């Protein structure tokens, strides 16, 4: 009897393990209001010919970028790498997932990194 009870408990746990569907309730990385902003810092090294690209920009209307800059880790050392600072501003209510790729604009098929950022604008 006890063995059957344990089997039922294990079967129930296994059945409910797959019920967390992130497509229905995606993890929100940033929650902002209209006209509020957030900043994303991305490791980058433009001396390699690579940089970050917002690949689904045309499909996103709830936010837009309003500032971008590159800050080298060691400005006195060429090729040392640094960070790209992307600032996004809330435009209208909604939730969207920003997709960014780290690659060369001359070879967009070779991806070195991918970043997804889910933002909710209230």
LINBEL-V39328 format. One record per pair of residues at least 4 apart in sequence whose ideal C-beta (glycine too) atoms are under 8 Angstrom apart, sorted by the first residue. I is the first residue (numbers start at 1). GAP is how many residues later the second one is. D is the distance in Angstrom with one decimal. If there is no record, write none. Layout:
I/GAP/D
I/GAP/D
//
This chain:
1/4/6.6
2/4/6.5
3/4/6.5
4/4/6.5
5/4/6.5
6/4/6.2
7/4/6.1
8/4/6.3
9/4/6.5
10/4/6.3
11/4/6.2
12/4/6.4
13/4/6.4
15/4/7.9
21/4/7.2
22/4/5.4
22/5/6.4
26/69/7.2
26/71/6.7
26/92/4.9
27/91/6.2
28/67/7.3
28/90/5.4
28/91/7.2
28/92/4.9
29/88/5.0
29/89/5.1
29/90/6.5
30/8/4.4
30/58/7.8
30/87/6.9
30/88/7.7
30/89/4.5
30/90/7.4
31/88/7.4
31/89/4.6
31/91/6.7
32/4/4.0
32/5/6.8
32/6/5.8
32/31/8.0
32/58/4.7
32/87/6.8
32/88/7.6
32/89/5.8
32/90/7.5
33/57/5.9
33/88/6.9
33/89/5.6
34/56/4.8
34/57/6.8
34/58/6.7
34/59/7.1
34/87/6.2
34/88/7.8
35/54/6.6
35/55/6.2
36/53/7.2
36/54/5.3
37/29/6.9
37/50/5.4
37/51/6.2
37/52/4.5
37/53/7.2
38/49/7.4
38/50/5.7
38/81/7.1
39/46/6.0
39/47/6.8
39/48/5.0
39/49/7.7
40/45/7.6
40/46/4.7
40/48/7.1
40/75/7.7
40/77/6.1
41/42/5.0
41/43/7.5
41/44/5.6
41/45/8.0
42/10/5.0
42/41/6.4
42/42/4.7
42/44/6.8
42/58/7.2
42/60/7.3
42/73/6.5
43/38/7.1
43/39/7.9
43/40/6.0
44/6/7.2
44/7/5.9
44/8/6.1
44/26/6.7
44/37/6.9
44/38/6.3
44/39/6.3
44/40/4.5
44/58/7.1
45/5/6.8
45/34/7.2
45/35/7.8
45/36/3.8
45/37/7.1
46/4/7.1
46/5/5.6
46/24/6.5
47/31/6.6
47/32/4.1
47/34/7.6
49/55/4.7
49/57/7.0
50/52/5.7
50/53/5.8
50/54/5.3
50/62/6.0
51/33/6.7
51/51/7.2
51/53/7.9
51/54/7.3
52/32/5.2
52/34/7.2
52/48/5.2
52/49/7.2
52/50/5.4
52/63/7.4
53/47/6.5
53/48/5.4
53/49/7.8
53/50/6.9
53/52/7.0
53/55/7.5
54/11/7.1
54/32/7.7
54/44/6.4
54/45/7.5
54/46/5.5
55/44/5.2
55/45/6.7
55/46/5.4
56/4/6.1
56/41/7.8
56/42/6.9
56/43/4.6
60/4/7.7
60/36/4.7
60/38/6.2
61/30/6.6
61/31/6.3
61/33/7.3
61/35/7.6
62/28/6.8
62/29/6.0
62/30/5.5
62/31/7.1
62/32/4.1
62/33/7.0
62/34/4.8
62/57/6.9
62/59/4.6
63/25/4.6
63/26/6.3
63/27/5.7
63/28/5.9
63/33/6.6
63/35/7.2
63/56/5.7
63/58/6.4
64/24/6.9
64/25/6.1
64/27/5.7
65/21/6.0
65/22/6.5
65/23/5.7
65/24/7.6
66/21/5.7
66/22/7.5
66/23/4.8
67/18/7.6
67/19/7.9
67/20/4.0
68/16/7.0
68/17/6.9
68/18/5.6
68/19/7.1
69/15/7.6
69/16/5.2
70/12/6.1
70/13/7.2
70/14/5.4
70/15/7.5
71/11/5.2
71/12/5.3
71/14/6.4
72/8/6.0
72/9/7.2
72/10/3.9
73/7/5.2
73/8/5.5
73/9/4.7
73/10/7.6
74/6/4.1
86/14/8.0
88/10/7.3
88/31/6.8
90/29/7.8
90/31/4.0
91/30/7.0
92/29/6.5
93/28/5.4
93/29/6.1
94/26/7.6
94/27/5.9
95/23/6.9
95/24/7.1
95/25/4.6
95/26/7.6
96/22/7.3
96/23/6.0
97/19/5.5
97/20/7.0
97/21/4.7
97/22/7.9
98/18/6.9
98/19/4.4
98/20/7.7
98/21/6.7
99/15/7.2
99/16/7.7
99/17/5.5
100/14/7.2
100/15/4.5
100/16/7.6
100/17/7.3
101/7/7.6
101/10/5.2
101/12/7.2
101/13/5.5
101/14/7.9
102/9/7.0
102/10/4.8
102/11/3.8
102/12/7.4
102/13/7.6
103/4/6.7
103/5/5.7
103/6/7.9
103/7/5.7
103/8/5.2
103/9/5.8
104/4/7.3
104/6/7.0
//
